[in-house]
Amino acid sequence: MKLALITDAWHPQVNGVVTTLHELVEALGPMGVQVSVLHPGLFKSQPCPGYAGIDLAVRPYKALAEMLDRLSPDALHIATEGPLGWAARKHCLKRGWRFTTAFHTKFPEIIRAALHVPLFFGYALFRHFHRPSSGVMVPTQGVLQMLQARGFKSLQPWTHGVDLSLFAYQPHAINLPQLQNLPRPWALYVGRVSYEKNIDAFLSMPWSGTRIVCGEGPLAASLQATYPDVVWMGVLPRQQLARIYAAADVFVFPSRHETFGLVMLEAMACGTPVAAYPVDGPLQVMGADQGSPKGGVLDKSLADAAVRALNLPRGEARLRAEAFGWPHTVTLFTTLLMPIKAEGKP
């Protein structure tokens, strides 16, 4: 099968969407799926206003349409709602092709935080974007119910996965030479240093040990100046990041507006318990929507959650992460794809 994957999020961007799509593409090849990734690097692009580190394609429709016609894919998946996503949507409607989409990120919340655009406007725009989709893949039941309440149709649950070999289990938090003189316990945050991540809640929480941040973003410079006692490590290669996860005593996830939160799974796969708010994303990743949380602590006080998480068995965190292995995730994705042409149509 030939699959055209259209995404505004791709390397060299560093975020959960890019990680998920990269792992997906890597896993689809051995299954006989020939994936063509159409991303901003193939087009004239410019930085996203107010969001450093993300480039967006500029007026990509004509070039993208020509690429898609040449590819003549069997299935087409639009992963993001950016310029390439809109261009691909337009061409599919023009050709009468069926396609699937995904809701990876709560962009209406990001737009509200960065530009003060009302939330209802953002969701109305995204509802319009996904309306002609044959299947809108969403990562959790909580997100599915939220989108249903906002009038979205054709929603399909599709969970994300974690690389259980790269993020290897460590029964005890490991020591790293570059961090060896820092007082324990080590509380770690990994992710974009940006408006929607609520990272201030992590940086300002009372903590007797060391707080570590891995990531970059539009707020990095100002927050580094405000919190000089925090260890700022920037963006790290994946192998090195896995060791940072394994060295942490607790992983703190301060965001309140995630669709999933892949970084939590990466930490838990290494055995590092998670502290988070009891909101969508953490609720589903830790299974708290089906009972008691596993592999972490959820609390309205992030600091309290972090302290309590220090007492959790690391094996419990790893066991929860193992429920999100990639084989099931990839197989489910392929079953949700739709042939671009209906049976019997030319």
Secondary structure, DSSP 8 states (H G I E B T S, - for coil): -EEEEE-S--TT--SHHHHHHHHHHHHHGGGT-EEEEE-GGGS-EEE-TT-TT-EEESS-HHHHHHHHHHH--SEEEE--SSHHHHHHHHHHHHHT---EEE--S-HHHHHHHHH---HHHHHHHHHHHHTT-S-EEES-HHHHHHHHHTT--SEEE------TTTS---SS----GGGTTS-S-EEEEES--SGGGTTHHHHTS--SSEEEEE---TTHHHHHHH-TTSEEEE---HHHHHHHHHH-SEEEE--SS-S--HHHHHHHHTT--EEE-SSTTHHHHTTGGGSS-SSEEE-SSHHHHHHHHTTS-HHHHHHHHGGG-HHHHHHHHHHH--BSS-TT--
